[in-house]
Amino acid sequence: MCLLQHIVYQTEGCEINLKNLDKVFWPEKKLLKADLLDYYAKAGPFLIPYLKDRPFTLKRYPDGIYGKNFYQKECPGNAPDWLQTVRVTHGKKAINYCLVNKNADLLWLINQGCIELHTWLATHINPANPDFAVFDLDPAQGASWKDVLAIAKLVGELLKELRLKGYPKTSGASGLHIYIPIQPKYDYQTVQKFIKKSAELVVGVFPEKATMERSIEKRRGKVYLDYLQNGPGRTMASVYSVRPVPEASVSMPITWEEINETVIFPDTFTIENALTEISNRNSFFSSCLKNKQDLASALKILSIIKHF
């Protein structure tokens, strides 16, 4: 347990005043803000490539997981000069987003009470064209983790048919994300349409357990395939992000074999054990940073299927 409330931390030539280090963030586990900062300081080298150049939305929990929390898109006014920002226009409004391109950036933002890391599916360099498409599998009330894995298996089989490579990870909460790295030449509308058509096929095969129903009440007992997450300005919890849940679970890459064998659960990876897993799991998940795939063939196949 940390007995210090405040220290000055230096990294990469940047100075960060780390405060309230002894504040309890996870009461059940007696985990402190210091524990959160320690995790991200060590996970940072693996995390930064997935955050780099992507507008960052803060979700701040200054008093831990049970305290008041709030989203903040605009970079805080007290941000240091060395923290890069990017100005993005949304209609008539312009927002200065933080960028997390180095460990110092990450730790400064965590020091602001950020527990989970929310980023875009596109970079600010090419903001209108995402380089990831994502299947977001979210179990509704009454649906089990086993149901989530069953739907994930179907998505995996569909991706094989579409000749695409998908990279699954636990969401860190109760669900599962399947990332599909794509060439940043398609707009959000096209990417969302691709995920929607794919999800419709999955629901058609397994309507007892899969749904795209917008009504929360009508999703009961099923796994919701949230294709709308593939929209402009939408954010996803990054891989290796800690989540504000009692288990202090972490979003972690998993293999298709682990999905088939049902050996991974939502709380398998936590802030307490994740660091021992990251280096091995990053060796296969990091391919999604390079293996940018063309959707042309998949879109054509889906178009043909629709006509039968």
SERO-4910 file (N, C-alpha, C, O; in steps of 0.05 Angstrom, whole numbers):
BEGIN
 pado doro    nc1    nc2    nc3   cac1   cac2   cac3    cc1    cc2    cc3    oc1    oc2    oc3
  Met    A     17    -24      0      0      0      0     18     25      0     37     27     15
  Cys    A     10     44    -17     26     69    -19     19     88      4     -5     92     10
  Leu    A     39     98     18     34    116     40     37    146     32     33    164     48
  Leu    A     45    150      7     49    177     -2     24    187    -16     11    173    -31
  Gln    A     18    212    -12     -5    224    -26      4    238    -51    -13    242    -69
  His    A     29    245    -53     38    261    -76     67    256    -81     84    256    -63
  Ile    A     74    252   -107    102    251   -115    105    265   -142     86    267   -157
  Val    A    129    273   -148    135    284   -174    149    262   -190    171    253   -182
  Tyr    A    137    255   -212    147    232   -228    158    243   -255    146    260   -268
  Gln    A    181    234   -262    194    243   -287    197    219   -306    207    198   -298
  Thr    A    189    223   -331    193    203   -352    194    217   -379    179    236   -384
  Glu    A    211    207   -396    213    217   -423    218    248   -424    209    262   -442
  Gly    A    232    258   -404    238    286   -402    214    303   -393    215    327   -394
  Cys    A    193    290   -384    169    305   -375    164    300   -345    171    279   -334
  Glu    A    154    321   -332    149    320   -303    119    319   -298    104    335   -309
  Ile    A    111    300   -281     83    297   -275     79    297   -245     92    282   -230
  Asn    A     62    314   -235     55    316   -206     33    296   -200      9    302   -204
  Leu    A     40    272   -191     21    251   -185      9    256   -158     23    258   -138
  Lys    A    -18    259   -157    -31    267   -132    -51    246   -123    -60    229   -139
  Asn    A    -58    247    -97    -78    230    -85    -73    200    -90    -91    185    -96
  Leu    A    -48    193    -88    -40    166    -94    -51    145    -75    -54    122    -82
  Asp    A    -59    153    -51    -70    134    -31   -100    133    -31   -112    121    -14
  Lys    A   -112    146    -52   -141    145    -53   -150    117    -63   -139    106    -82
  Val    A   -170    106    -49   -180     79    -56   -197     81    -81   -218     95    -81
  Phe    A   -190     67   -102   -205     66   -127   -223     41   -129   -245     43   -141
  Trp    A   -214     19   -118   -229     -6   -118   -232    -15    -89   -214    -30    -79
  Pro    A   -254     -8    -75   -256    -15    -47   -255    -45    -41   -242    -53    -21
  Glu    A   -269    -61    -58   -269    -90    -52   -241   -102    -53   -235   -120    -37
  Lys    A   -224    -92    -70   -198   -103    -73   -176    -86    -59   -153    -93    -59
  Lys    A   -185    -64    -47   -167    -46    -34   -145    -37    -53   -121    -34    -45
  Leu    A   -152    -32    -77   -133    -22    -97   -134      9    -98   -156     21    -97
  Leu    A   -111     21    -99   -108     50    -98   -103     63   -125    -98     49   -144
  Lys    A   -106     88   -126    -98    103   -150    -69     97   -157    -62     96   -180
  Ala    A    -52     94   -137    -24     87   -142    -21     61   -157     -4     58   -174
  Asp    A    -39     41   -151    -38     16   -164    -45     19   -194    -34      6   -211
  Leu    A    -65     36   -199    -73     41   -226    -50     54   -242    -45     45   -265
  Leu    A    -38     74   -231    -15     87   -244      8     68   -248     21     69   -269
  Asp    A     13     51   -229     35     32   -232     29     13   -255     47      6   -270
  Tyr    A      4      3   -257     -3    -15   -279      2     -1   -306     14    -13   -323
  Tyr    A     -9     23   -309     -6     37   -335     23     45   -341     30     46   -365
  Ala    A     38     51   -321     67     57   -326     81     33   -338     98     36   -355
  Lys    A     74      9   -329     86    -15   -339     74    -25   -365     87    -37   -382
  Ala    A     48    -21   -368     34    -31   -392     37    -11   -415     32    -18   -438
  Gly    A     45     14   -409     46     35   -428     60     28   -454     49     34   -476
  Pro    A     84     17   -454     98     10   -479     82     -8   -497     85     -6   -522
  Phe    A     65    -25   -486     49    -42   -502     24    -28   -512     14    -33   -534
  Leu    A     14    -10   -495    -11      5   -500     -9     27   -521    -26     30   -538
  Ile    A     13     42   -520     15     66   -536     10     61   -566     -3     78   -578
  Pro    A     20     40   -578     15     36   -607    -15     35   -614    -22     42   -636
  Tyr    A    -32     27   -595    -61     25   -601    -75     52   -596    -98     55   -604
  Leu    A    -61     70   -582    -73     96   -576    -62    118   -594    -75    138   -597
  Lys    A    -39    113   -604    -24    134   -619    -40    147   -641    -52    133   -658
  Asp    A    -41    173   -641    -54    190   -662    -84    187   -662    -97    196   -681
  Arg    A    -96    175   -642   -125    172   -641   -137    192   -621   -129    191   -597
  Pro    A   -155    209   -629   -167    228   -609   -177    213   -585   -191    193   -587
  Phe    A   -170    223   -562   -175    209   -536   -197    223   -521   -196    247   -516
  Thr    A   -217    208   -513   -239    218   -496   -234    210   -468   -232    186   -462
  Leu    A   -233    229   -450   -229    223   -422   -255    214   -409   -276    226   -414
  Lys    A   -254    193   -393   -276    186   -375   -264    186   -347   -249    167   -341
  Arg    A   -270    206   -331   -256    210   -306   -272    200   -282   -296    204   -279
  Tyr    A   -257    186   -265   -267    175   -240   -250    186   -217   -234    171   -206
  Pro    A   -251    211   -211   -233    223   -191   -235    211   -163   -216    213   -148
  Asp    A   -257    198   -157   -261    186   -130   -264    156   -132   -276    144   -114
  Gly    A   -254    144   -153   -255    115   -155   -280    105   -169   -296    122   -179
  Ile    A   -284     79   -171   -305     68   -188   -333     74   -178   -352     73   -194
  Tyr    A   -336     80   -153   -363     85   -142   -369    115   -139   -390    123   -130
  Gly    A   -349    132   -146   -353    160   -144   -366    171   -170   -371    156   -189
  Lys    A   -372    197   -170   -383    209   -194   -362    207   -216   -338    210   -212
  Asn    A   -372    202   -241   -355    200   -264   -367    217   -286   -391    222   -287
  Phe    A   -350    225   -305   -359    241   -327   -341    239   -351   -316    235   -348
  Tyr    A   -352    242   -375   -337    242   -400   -327    271   -405   -340    290   -397
  Gln    A   -304    273   -417   -293    299   -424   -277    296   -450   -257    283   -451
  Lys    A   -288    308   -471   -274    307   -497   -253    329   -499   -231    324   -509
  Glu    A   -259    353   -490   -241    375   -491   -217    370   -472   -221    363   -449
  Cys    A   -193    374   -483   -169    370   -466   -170    389   -442   -176    413   -446
  Pro    A   -165    380   -418   -166    397   -394   -148    422   -397   -126    420   -409
  Gly    A   -157    444   -386   -142    469   -389   -115    469   -374    -98    485   -380
  Asn    A   -112    450   -355    -87    449   -340    -67    429   -352    -47    422   -339
  Ala    A    -72    421   -377    -54    401   -389    -26    414   -394    -25    438   -400
  Pro    A     -5    399   -391     22    410   -395     27    415   -425     14    404   -442
  Asp    A     46    433   -430     52    440   -458     61    417   -475     57    416   -499
  Trp    A     74    397   -462     84    374   -477     63    354   -485     68    335   -500
  Leu    A     38    357   -475     16    339   -483      5    348   -509     -7    370   -511
  Gln    A      7    332   -530     -3    340   -556    -33    339   -557    -46    322   -544
  Thr    A    -45    357   -572    -73    357   -577    -78    360   -607    -61    367   -622
  Val    A   -103    353   -615   -111    357   -643   -139    369   -643   -156    361   -627
  Arg    A   -143    388   -660   -169    403   -662   -186    389   -683   -178    387   -706
  Val    A   -209    380   -675   -227    366   -693   -254    381   -693   -265    387   -672
  Thr    A   -264    387   -717   -290    401   -720   -313    381   -723   -312    364   -740
  His    A   -333    385   -706   -358    369   -708   -380    389   -714   -390    402   -696
  Gly    A   -388    390   -739   -408    410   -746   -398    438   -742   -379    446   -754
  Lys    A   -412    453   -724   -403    480   -718   -385    482   -694   -375    503   -687
  Lys    A   -380    458   -681   -364    458   -657   -337    446   -661   -334    425   -675
  Ala    A   -316    458   -650   -289    447   -652   -280    438   -624   -284    452   -604
  Ile    A   -267    415   -623   -258    404   -598   -228    398   -599   -219    387   -619
  Asn    A   -214    406   -579   -185    400   -577   -183    373   -561   -185    373   -537
  Tyr    A   -178    352   -576   -174    326   -563   -145    321   -554   -127    331   -567
  Cys    A   -142    307   -533   -115    298   -525   -106    276   -543   -122    261   -554
  Leu    A    -80    274   -546    -68    251   -560    -50    237   -540    -38    249   -523
  Val    A    -50    210   -542    -33    194   -524    -12    180   -541    -15    157   -549
  Asn    A     10    194   -545     31    185   -563     56    176   -548     76    166   -560
  Lys    A     56    179   -522     79    171   -506     70    164   -477     48    172   -469
  Asn    A     87    151   -462     80    143   -435     73    166   -417     55    164   -401
  Ala    A     87    188   -420     82    212   -403     53    222   -408     39    229   -389
  Asp    A     44    222   -433     17    230   -439     -3    212   -425    -22    221   -412
  Leu    A      2    186   -427    -16    166   -414    -18    171   -384    -40    171   -373
  Leu    A      5    173   -371      5    176   -342     -7    202   -333    -20    203   -312
  Trp    A     -3    224   -348    -16    249   -340    -46    246   -341    -60    256   -323
  Leu    A    -57    232   -361    -86    229   -363    -97    210   -342   -118    214   -331
  Ile    A    -82    189   -336    -90    171   -314    -91    186   -288   -108    181   -271
  Asn    A    -72    205   -284    -71    221   -260    -95    239   -257   -101    249   -235
  Gln    A   -109    244   -279   -134    260   -279   -158    243   -270   -180    253   -270
  Gly    A   -153    218   -264   -175    201   -255   -186    183   -277   -207    170   -273
  Cys    A   -173    182   -300   -182    163   -321   -175    135   -313   -152    129   -307
  Ile    A   -194    117   -314   -189     89   -308   -188     74   -335   -170     58   -340
  Glu    A   -209     78   -352   -210     64   -377   -202     83   -400   -204    107   -397
  Leu    A   -193     72   -422   -181     87   -444   -200     85   -468   -203     64   -480
  His    A   -212    107   -475   -231    108   -498   -219    122   -522   -212    146   -520
  Thr    A   -217    108   -544   -205    120   -568   -223    115   -593   -240     97   -592
  Trp    A   -218    130   -613   -231    127   -639   -222    102   -654   -201     91   -647
  Leu    A   -238     94   -674   -230     73   -692   -214     84   -716   -205     69   -733
  Ala    A   -210    111   -716   -194    124   -737   -173    142   -723   -176    148   -700
  Thr    A   -153    149   -738   -133    168   -728   -141    196   -736   -157    200   -754
  His    A   -129    216   -723   -134    243   -731   -122    250   -758   -130    270   -771
  Ile    A   -104    233   -767    -91    238   -793   -111    232   -816   -110    244   -837
  Asn    A   -128    212   -811   -148    204   -831   -175    201   -816   -185    178   -815
  Pro    A   -186    222   -805   -209    220   -786   -235    209   -798   -251    198   -783
  Ala    A   -239    211   -823   -264    202   -836   -263    173   -844   -283    162   -853
  Asn    A   -239    161   -842   -236    133   -852   -223    116   -830   -199    116   -826
  Pro    A   -240    100   -816   -230     83   -795   -211     62   -806   -214     53   -828
  Asp    A   -192     54   -789   -174     32   -797   -180      7   -780   -165    -13   -780
  Phe    A   -202      7   -765   -213    -16   -752   -243    -17   -755   -256      3   -754
  Ala    A   -253    -42   -760   -281    -47   -757   -284    -66   -733   -266    -82   -729
  Val    A   -305    -63   -717   -307    -78   -693   -334    -91   -689   -355    -78   -692
  Phe    A   -334   -117   -683   -358   -131   -673   -358   -128   -643   -340   -137   -629
  Asp    A   -378   -115   -632   -381   -110   -603   -403   -129   -594   -427   -124   -599
  Leu    A   -396   -150   -579   -415   -170   -569   -421   -163   -540   -403   -166   -522
  Asp    A   -445   -155   -534   -453   -145   -508   -476   -162   -497   -498   -160   -507
  Pro    A   -471   -179   -476   -493   -195   -466   -514   -179   -451   -507   -164   -432
  Ala    A   -539   -182   -459   -560   -169   -444   -567   -185   -419   -556   -207   -415
  Gln    A   -584   -175   -402   -592   -189   -378   -603   -216   -385   -621   -218   -403
  Gly    A   -594   -237   -372   -603   -264   -378   -586   -279   -397   -589   -303   -400
  Ala    A   -567   -265   -410   -548   -279   -428   -523   -285   -413   -515   -269   -395
  Ser    A   -510   -307   -420   -486   -315   -405   -461   -311   -421   -462   -305   -445
  Trp    A   -438   -314   -408   -413   -312   -422   -410   -335   -443   -399   -331   -464
  Lys    A   -422   -358   -437   -422   -380   -456   -437   -372   -481   -429   -379   -503
  Asp    A   -458   -356   -478   -473   -346   -501   -456   -327   -518   -456   -327   -542
  Val    A   -441   -310   -504   -423   -291   -517   -403   -306   -534   -398   -299   -557
  Leu    A   -391   -327   -523   -371   -343   -538   -384   -358   -561   -371   -361   -582
  Ala    A   -408   -367   -558   -422   -380   -580   -426   -361   -604   -422   -369   -627
  Ile    A   -433   -336   -598   -437   -317   -619   -410   -309   -631   -407   -306   -655
  Ala    A   -389   -308   -614   -362   -302   -624   -353   -323   -644   -340   -317   -664
  Lys    A   -359   -348   -638   -351   -370   -656   -364   -366   -683   -352   -370   -704
  Leu    A   -390   -358   -683   -404   -354   -709   -391   -331   -724   -388   -332   -748
  Val    A   -384   -309   -710   -370   -287   -723   -344   -296   -735   -337   -288   -757
  Gly    A   -330   -313   -720   -304   -324   -730   -308   -340   -755   -292   -337   -774
  Glu    A   -329   -356   -756   -334   -372   -780   -342   -354   -804   -333   -359   -826
  Leu    A   -357   -334   -798   -365   -315   -819   -341   -301   -831   -338   -298   -855
  Leu    A   -323   -292   -813   -299   -278   -822   -282   -296   -840   -270   -287   -860
  Lys    A   -281   -322   -834   -266   -341   -851   -279   -341   -879   -265   -341   -899
  Glu    A   -305   -342   -880   -319   -342   -905   -314   -316   -921   -314   -316   -946
  Leu    A   -311   -294   -906   -307   -268   -919   -277   -263   -924   -269   -242   -934
  Arg    A   -260   -283   -917   -231   -282   -922   -219   -259   -907   -201   -245   -917
  Leu    A   -228   -255   -882   -217   -233   -865   -207   -245   -839   -216   -265   -829
  Lys    A   -187   -231   -828   -175   -239   -803   -186   -222   -781   -186   -197   -783
  Gly    A   -196   -234   -760   -207   -220   -737   -190   -225   -712   -179   -247   -709
  Tyr    A   -189   -205   -695   -172   -207   -670   -190   -203   -646   -198   -180   -640
  Pro    A   -197   -224   -631   -214   -221   -608   -200   -212   -583   -176   -218   -579
  Lys    A   -215   -198   -566   -205   -190   -540   -229   -188   -521   -252   -182   -529
  Thr    A   -224   -193   -496   -246   -188   -476   -250   -158   -475   -231   -143   -479
  Ser    A   -274   -150   -470   -280   -121   -467   -269   -111   -441   -265    -87   -438
  Gly    A   -264   -129   -422   -256   -121   -395   -281   -118   -377   -278   -117   -353
  Ala    A   -304   -117   -389   -329   -117   -373   -343   -144   -377   -331   -164   -368
  Ser    A   -366   -145   -389   -380   -171   -392   -380   -182   -420   -389   -204   -425
  Gly    A   -370   -166   -439   -372   -173   -467   -345   -180   -480   -325   -186   -467
  Leu    A   -346   -179   -507   -323   -187   -523   -322   -170   -548   -343   -164   -560
  His    A   -298   -162   -556   -295   -146   -581   -279   -162   -600   -260   -176   -593
  Ile    A   -286   -161   -626   -270   -173   -647   -262   -151   -666   -278   -140   -681
  Tyr    A   -236   -145   -666   -225   -124   -683   -218   -135   -710   -205   -156   -713
  Ile    A   -226   -120   -731   -218   -126   -758   -203   -103   -769   -215    -82   -776
  Pro    A   -176   -105   -772   -161    -83   -783   -166    -80   -812   -165    -99   -827
  Ile    A   -171    -55   -821   -178    -50   -849   -162    -27   -860   -152    -10   -845
  Gln    A   -160    -26   -886   -147     -4   -899   -164     21   -895   -188     20   -899
  Pro    A   -152     44   -887   -167     68   -882   -176     83   -907   -168    106   -912
  Lys    A   -191     69   -923   -201     81   -948   -231     80   -950   -243     89   -970
  Tyr    A   -244     69   -930   -273     68   -929   -284     87   -908   -272     90   -887
  Asp    A   -307    100   -915   -318    118   -895   -333    102   -874   -338     78   -876
  Tyr    A   -341    117   -853   -355    103   -830   -381     90   -839   -387     68   -830
  Gln    A   -395    103   -858   -420     91   -867   -416     64   -879   -432     45   -875
  Thr    A   -395     61   -895   -389     36   -908   -381     15   -888   -390     -8   -890
  Val    A   -364     23   -869   -355      4   -849   -378     -5   -831   -381    -29   -825
  Gln    A   -395     14   -823   -418      7   -807   -437    -12   -822   -449    -30   -811
  Lys    A   -440     -7   -848   -458    -23   -865   -446    -52   -866   -461    -71   -866
  Phe    A   -420    -54   -868   -407    -80   -869   -412    -96   -843   -420   -119   -845
  Ile    A   -409    -83   -820   -414    -97   -795   -443   -103   -792   -450   -125   -781
  Lys    A   -461    -85   -800   -489    -90   -797   -498   -114   -814   -513   -131   -804
  Lys    A   -490   -115   -839   -497   -138   -856   -486   -164   -845   -500   -185   -846
  Ser    A   -462   -163   -835   -450   -187   -823   -465   -196   -798   -470   -219   -794
  Ala    A   -472   -176   -782   -487   -182   -757   -514   -194   -764   -524   -212   -750
  Glu    A   -527   -184   -785   -553   -194   -793   -551   -224   -800   -570   -239   -794
  Leu    A   -529   -232   -812   -526   -260   -819   -523   -277   -794   -534   -299   -792
  Val    A   -508   -267   -774   -504   -281   -749   -531   -284   -735   -537   -306   -725
  Val    A   -546   -263   -733   -572   -264   -720   -591   -284   -735   -606   -298   -723
  Gly    A   -589   -284   -761   -605   -302   -777   -599   -331   -772   -617   -348   -773
  Val    A   -574   -337   -766   -566   -365   -760   -573   -373   -731   -581   -396   -727
  Phe    A   -572   -354   -713   -576   -361   -684   -594   -340   -671   -586   -326   -652
  Pro    A   -619   -337   -680   -637   -316   -669   -644   -321   -640   -653   -303   -626
  Glu    A   -641   -346   -631   -647   -351   -603   -629   -337   -583   -636   -331   -561
  Lys    A   -604   -331   -592   -585   -320   -574   -571   -294   -584   -557   -281   -569
  Ala    A   -575   -287   -609   -563   -263   -620   -585   -243   -628   -606   -250   -638
  Thr    A   -579   -217   -624   -599   -196   -630   -585   -171   -638   -562   -165   -631
  Met    A   -600   -155   -654   -592   -128   -661   -613   -108   -652   -614    -85   -660
  Glu    A   -630   -118   -634   -653   -102   -624   -643    -78   -608   -627    -81   -590
  Arg    A   -653    -55   -615   -645    -30   -601   -657    -28   -574   -646    -17   -555
  Ser    A   -681    -39   -570   -695    -38   -545   -681    -56   -524   -679    -80   -529
  Ile    A   -672    -45   -502   -659    -61   -482   -677    -83   -471   -668   -105   -467
  Glu    A   -702    -76   -467   -721    -96   -457   -724   -120   -475   -726   -143   -466
  Lys    A   -723   -116   -501   -726   -137   -521   -701   -154   -525   -701   -173   -540
  Arg    A   -678   -145   -513   -653   -160   -516   -650   -182   -495   -631   -198   -497
  Arg    A   -668   -183   -475   -664   -201   -453   -657   -229   -462   -670   -241   -480
  Gly    A   -637   -241   -449   -629   -268   -455   -612   -272   -480   -606   -294   -487
  Lys    A   -605   -249   -493   -590   -251   -518   -565   -234   -517   -561   -217   -499
  Val    A   -548   -239   -537   -524   -223   -540   -529   -202   -561   -536   -208   -584
  Tyr    A   -525   -177   -554   -530   -154   -572   -505   -149   -589   -483   -146   -579
  Leu    A   -509   -149   -615   -488   -142   -634   -491   -113   -641   -508   -105   -657
  Asp    A   -474    -97   -629   -477    -67   -631   -461    -57   -654   -438    -47   -651
  Tyr    A   -473    -58   -678   -459    -48   -702   -456    -18   -702   -439     -7   -716
  Leu    A   -472     -4   -686   -472     25   -685   -446     36   -673   -439     60   -676
  Gln    A   -431     19   -659   -405     27   -648   -386     35   -670   -366     49   -665
  Asn    A   -391     26   -694   -374     33   -717   -384     59   -730   -389     59   -754
  Gly    A   -386     79   -715   -395    105   -725   -376    127   -719   -359    124   -701
  Pro    A   -378    149   -733   -360    172   -728   -362    183   -700   -384    187   -690
  Gly    A   -339    187   -687   -339    197   -660   -344    177   -638   -340    183   -614
  Arg    A   -352    152   -646   -356    131   -626   -329    122   -616   -309    123   -631
  Thr    A   -328    113   -591   -303    103   -580   -306     75   -569   -328     66   -563
  Met    A   -283     61   -568   -282     35   -557   -261     34   -535   -242     48   -536
  Ala    A   -266     17   -515   -246     13   -494   -222     -1   -507   -225    -23   -519
  Ser    A   -199     10   -504   -175      0   -517   -167    -27   -505   -173    -33   -482
  Val    A   -152    -43   -520   -139    -67   -509   -121    -58   -487   -108    -37   -489
  Tyr    A   -119    -74   -466   -103    -69   -442   -114    -47   -424   -102    -39   -404
  Ser    A   -138    -37   -431   -151    -17   -414   -162    -31   -389   -174    -52   -391
  Val    A   -158    -18   -366   -171    -26   -341   -200    -16   -343   -206      5   -354
  Arg    A   -219    -32   -331   -247    -23   -331   -256    -17   -303   -247    -30   -284
  Pro    A   -275      2   -300   -284     10   -273   -306     -9   -262   -329     -1   -258
  Val    A   -298    -34   -258   -316    -54   -247   -303    -65   -222   -279    -63   -218
  Pro    A   -319    -77   -204   -308    -86   -179   -284   -105   -181   -267   -105   -163
  Glu    A   -283   -121   -203   -261   -140   -206   -236   -127   -216   -215   -140   -216
  Ala    A   -237   -102   -223   -214    -87   -235   -203   -103   -259   -179   -106   -262
  Ser    A   -221   -112   -276   -213   -129   -298   -201   -112   -321   -205    -87   -322
  Val    A   -187   -125   -338   -172   -112   -360   -179   -124   -386   -183   -148   -389
  Ser    A   -182   -107   -407   -188   -117   -434   -163   -130   -445   -142   -118   -446
  Met    A   -165   -156   -453   -142   -171   -460   -146   -188   -485   -168   -199   -489
  Pro    A   -126   -189   -503   -128   -206   -526   -132   -235   -518   -120   -245   -499
  Ile    A   -149   -249   -533   -152   -278   -530   -151   -291   -557   -155   -278   -577
  Thr    A   -145   -317   -557   -143   -331   -583   -170   -344   -590   -187   -348   -573
  Trp    A   -173   -351   -615   -197   -366   -624   -198   -393   -610   -220   -404   -605
  Glu    A   -175   -405   -605   -174   -431   -591   -186   -428   -563   -200   -446   -554
  Glu    A   -179   -406   -549   -190   -402   -522   -220   -398   -523   -234   -406   -505
  Ile    A   -229   -385   -544   -258   -381   -547   -272   -409   -551   -292   -414   -539
  Asn    A   -260   -425   -568   -272   -452   -573   -271   -470   -549   -289   -486   -545
  Glu    A   -251   -466   -532   -247   -484   -509   -260   -473   -484   -261   -486   -463
  Thr    A   -271   -449   -485   -284   -435   -462   -266   -436   -438   -274   -444   -416
  Val    A   -242   -426   -441   -223   -426   -418   -218   -398   -408   -203   -394   -388
  Ile    A   -230   -378   -421   -226   -350   -412   -254   -339   -404   -274   -345   -416
  Phe    A   -254   -323   -383   -278   -311   -372   -274   -281   -370   -252   -271   -371
  Pro    A   -296   -265   -366   -293   -236   -365   -274   -226   -344   -261   -205   -348
  Asp    A   -272   -240   -321   -255   -231   -300   -229   -247   -298   -215   -246   -277
  Thr    A   -222   -261   -319   -197   -276   -319   -173   -258   -316   -153   -264   -302
  Phe    A   -174   -235   -329   -151   -216   -329   -158   -192   -313   -179   -179   -318
  Thr    A   -142   -185   -293   -147   -162   -276   -121   -146   -274   -100   -154   -283
  Ile    A   -124   -123   -262   -101   -105   -258    -79   -119   -242    -55   -111   -244
  Glu    A    -86   -140   -227    -67   -154   -210    -51   -175   -225    -28   -182   -217
  Asn    A    -61   -186   -248    -47   -207   -262    -42   -201   -292    -28   -216   -305
  Ala    A    -53   -179   -301    -51   -173   -330    -23   -170   -340    -16   -178   -363
  Leu    A     -6   -158   -324     22   -152   -334     37   -178   -340     55   -177   -357
  Thr    A     30   -200   -327     44   -225   -333     35   -237   -360     48   -255   -370
  Glu    A     13   -227   -370      1   -239   -395      6   -222   -419      7   -232   -442
  Ile    A     11   -196   -415     10   -177   -438     31   -183   -459     24   -184   -483
  Ser    A     56   -188   -452     77   -191   -472     72   -215   -490     76   -212   -515
  Asn    A     63   -237   -479     57   -260   -496     33   -256   -514     33   -263   -538
  Arg    A     12   -244   -503    -12   -240   -519     -9   -217   -539    -22   -218   -560
  Asn    A      8   -198   -533     12   -176   -552     26   -186   -577     24   -174   -599
  Ser    A     41   -208   -575     56   -219   -598     38   -227   -621     46   -225   -644
  Phe    A     13   -236   -615     -5   -242   -637    -25   -220   -642    -33   -216   -665
  Phe    A    -34   -206   -621    -54   -185   -625    -43   -161   -640    -57   -147   -655
  Ser    A    -17   -156   -637     -5   -132   -650     -5   -133   -680     -1   -113   -693
  Ser    A    -11   -157   -691    -13   -159   -720    -35   -141   -731    -35   -134   -754
  Cys    A    -55   -135   -714    -77   -119   -723    -68    -90   -729    -83    -75   -741
  Leu    A    -44    -83   -720    -34    -56   -725    -22    -54   -753    -18    -33   -764
  Lys    A    -16    -78   -765     -2    -78   -791    -19    -91   -813    -18    -83   -836
  Asn    A    -35   -111   -805    -50   -127   -825    -75   -113   -833    -97   -122   -828
  Lys    A    -72    -90   -847    -96    -74   -855   -108    -86   -880    -95    -87   -902
  Gln    A   -132    -96   -878   -144   -112   -899   -164    -96   -916   -175    -76   -908
  Asp    A   -167   -105   -941   -185    -92   -959   -213   -105   -956   -215   -129   -955
  Leu    A   -234    -88   -954   -261    -98   -950   -275   -104   -977   -298   -114   -976
  Ala    A   -263    -98   -999   -276   -100  -1025   -288   -128  -1030   -312   -130  -1037
  Ser    A   -273   -149  -1025   -282   -176  -1030   -305   -183  -1011   -325   -195  -1019
  Ala    A   -302   -176   -986   -322   -182   -966   -348   -168   -972   -370   -179   -969
  Leu    A   -347   -143   -980   -371   -128   -987   -385   -140  -1011   -409   -140  -1012
  Lys    A   -369   -150  -1029   -381   -163  -1053   -395   -188  -1046   -417   -194  -1055
  Ile    A   -383   -204  -1029   -395   -229  -1019   -421   -224  -1005   -441   -237  -1009
  Leu    A   -420   -204   -987   -445   -197   -971   -467   -188   -990   -490   -193   -985
  Ser    A   -460   -173  -1011   -479   -163  -1030   -492   -187  -1045   -517   -186  -1049
  Ile    A   -476   -206  -1052   -487   -230  -1066   -506   -246  -1048   -527   -254  -1056
  Ile    A   -497   -250  -1023   -513   -265  -1004   -540   -252  -1000   -561   -266   -998
  Lys    A   -541   -226   -999   -566   -211   -994   -587   -217  -1016   -611   -215  -1010
  His    A   -577   -224  -1040   -596   -228  -1062   -607   -256  -1063   -622   -263  -1081
  Phe    A   -599   -273  -1044   -608   -301  -1044   -626   -306  -1020   -636   -328  -1017
***
